[in-house]
Amino acid sequence: MSQLLLPLALVALAWTVALATRLPERWPNWRWYLTGYPRTALRVTVTWRKVAHLNDLTVSHKPNRRLLGDLAVKGEPLRTHAPRCSIPRPTPNGLSVRVRLHPGQTPAPFLAAAEALAHAWRVHAVRVVSPERGIVLITATAADPLEHPERPTGSYRRHCCR
């Protein structure tokens, strides 16, 4: 048994070294998909409600003005609801999240909060786009794409080589 174990371990080690040298050539984004995306996606889903509340992206379903006898009282709403956030989808150089807005919300506060979202999620940059009414698409770029310009982003192959 021990005579077979050493050659088997050496073969496994040789395969590991061979794959480790060939993997970045064939699939340059492998580190992002294996380690970076799961951490960032978990960070986005766990911190979404708190980040939305801190950046005034939440709404209250009850009015913030009340009438107490003859006195009108204005205050901050106690229960605010964050807009629904989809599961983060991986992209070759980051992730994207679709946010469904509540009635009456506009994409403008999301545009203003883009830098705060990038800081909270520990990503390089956040881009906010509204593709249709009531939907905001938040695209986070994990690292600076100009840091390694020779590395393909995957978008050329997907759009041009079909």
Secondary structure, DSSP 8 states (H G I E B T S, - for coil): -HHHHHHHHHHHHHHHHHHHHHHHHH-TTHHIIIIIHHHHHHHHHHHHHHHHHHTT--B-SS-SEEEETTEEEE---S--B--EE---EEETTEEEEEEE--TT--SHHHHHTHHHHHHHHT-SEEEEEEEETTEEEEEEE-S-TTSSTTS--SHHHHHH--
